[in-house]
Amino acid sequence: MRLNEVHYDDSKPVDGYGPGFFRVGGVVIEGGVLLLPSGVSPWDGYEASAPLLAAAPEIDVLLLGTGAEIAHIPAKLRDALEGAGVGLEVMASPSACRTYNVLLAEGRRIGAAILPVPGGSG
């Protein structure tokens, strides 16, 4: 079997996630997370579209994680991203994390805006 080492340049893969948080490049981020070529930062959700639109020239596809389940996103956000020429893939957050890591390893021009999965009740 041949193993290949993956190099991520300046972008960092999602190491893990749990109720209300993500771990990216070894750093825990509470709440939503924004993963762009310019860096990793907290994301406040659908209303915080400015950084997504600003990244449009640097990415071909934006993965948008909607939480534990796939959900509709606001039409205004979808229209703004598509108008900026960004391909949009909406999926549940666990799928968005996995897909982001795979596409990042392939060297794709991607970004991700991911909402956390909710915490447990126990």
C-alpha positions as CSV (number, residue, x, y, z in Angstrom):
1,M,0.0,0.0,0.0
2,R,1.2,3.5,-0.9
3,L,0.5,6.4,1.5
4,N,0.6,10.0,0.4
5,E,1.2,12.8,2.8
6,V,-1.4,15.6,2.5
7,H,-0.2,19.2,2.6
8,Y,-2.8,21.9,3.2
9,D,-0.8,25.1,2.4
10,D,-2.2,27.8,4.7
11,S,-5.7,26.3,5.0
12,K,-6.5,24.0,7.9
13,P,-8.7,20.9,7.9
14,V,-11.5,20.3,10.4
15,D,-10.0,18.0,13.0
16,G,-13.4,17.4,14.8
17,Y,-16.6,18.9,16.0
18,G,-19.1,18.4,18.8
19,P,-22.1,20.0,20.4
20,G,-21.7,23.7,19.7
21,F,-18.0,23.7,18.6
22,F,-15.5,22.8,15.9
23,R,-11.8,22.0,16.2
24,V,-9.8,23.4,13.2
25,G,-6.0,23.0,13.1
26,G,-6.0,22.0,16.7
27,V,-7.9,25.2,17.8
28,V,-11.4,25.0,19.3
29,I,-14.0,27.5,17.9
30,E,-17.3,27.8,19.7
31,G,-20.3,28.3,17.6
32,G,-20.3,28.5,13.8
33,V,-17.0,28.5,11.8
34,L,-15.9,30.1,8.6
35,L,-13.1,28.4,6.7
36,L,-11.8,30.5,3.8
37,P,-8.4,30.9,2.0
38,S,-7.9,34.0,4.1
39,G,-8.2,32.1,7.3
40,V,-10.4,30.5,10.0
41,S,-12.8,32.6,12.1
42,P,-16.0,32.3,14.0
43,W,-19.2,32.7,11.9
44,D,-22.4,34.3,13.2
45,G,-24.7,32.6,10.8
46,Y,-26.7,33.4,7.7
47,E,-26.9,37.2,8.4
48,A,-23.1,37.4,8.4
49,S,-22.7,37.2,4.6
50,A,-20.1,39.9,4.0
51,P,-17.0,37.7,4.5
52,L,-18.6,35.0,2.3
53,L,-19.1,37.6,-0.5
54,A,-15.6,39.1,0.0
55,A,-14.1,35.6,-0.5
56,A,-15.9,35.1,-3.9
57,P,-12.9,35.8,-6.1
58,E,-10.8,33.2,-4.1
59,I,-13.2,30.2,-4.1
60,D,-15.2,28.3,-6.7
61,V,-17.5,26.5,-4.2
62,L,-18.8,27.3,-0.8
63,L,-19.9,24.5,1.4
64,L,-22.7,25.7,3.8
65,G,-23.3,23.4,6.8
66,T,-26.8,23.9,8.2
67,G,-26.4,22.0,11.5
68,A,-27.3,18.4,12.4
69,E,-29.7,18.2,9.4
70,I,-29.8,19.7,6.0
71,A,-32.1,22.8,5.9
72,H,-33.1,25.6,3.6
73,I,-31.0,28.7,3.7
74,P,-32.5,32.2,3.3
75,A,-33.2,33.0,-0.3
76,K,-31.4,36.4,0.1
77,L,-28.2,34.6,1.0
78,R,-28.4,32.1,-1.8
79,D,-29.1,34.8,-4.4
80,A,-26.2,37.0,-3.2
81,L,-23.7,34.1,-3.3
82,E,-24.9,32.9,-6.7
83,G,-24.8,36.5,-8.0
84,A,-21.2,36.7,-6.9
85,G,-20.4,33.6,-8.9
86,V,-19.9,31.3,-6.0
87,G,-21.1,27.7,-6.4
88,L,-23.1,26.8,-3.4
89,E,-23.5,23.3,-1.8
90,V,-25.9,23.2,1.2
91,M,-25.6,20.1,3.4
92,A,-25.7,19.0,7.0
93,S,-22.7,20.2,9.0
94,P,-21.1,16.8,9.5
95,S,-21.2,16.2,5.8
96,A,-19.8,19.7,5.2
97,C,-16.8,19.0,7.4
98,R,-16.0,15.8,5.7
99,T,-16.4,17.2,2.2
100,Y,-14.3,20.3,3.1
101,N,-11.4,18.1,4.2
102,V,-11.5,15.9,1.1
103,L,-11.7,18.9,-1.3
104,L,-9.0,20.8,0.6
105,A,-6.7,17.8,0.3
106,E,-7.4,17.8,-3.4
107,G,-6.2,21.4,-3.6
108,R,-9.6,22.8,-4.6
109,R,-10.6,26.4,-4.3
110,I,-13.2,26.0,-1.6
111,G,-14.6,27.7,1.4
112,A,-17.0,26.6,4.1
113,A,-19.4,28.3,6.4
114,I,-20.6,25.7,9.0
115,L,-23.2,26.0,11.8
116,P,-22.6,23.8,14.8
117,V,-24.6,20.7,15.7
118,P,-26.7,21.4,18.8
119,G,-25.7,20.2,22.2
120,G,-27.1,17.2,24.0
121,S,-30.0,17.5,26.5
122,G,-28.3,15.4,29.1
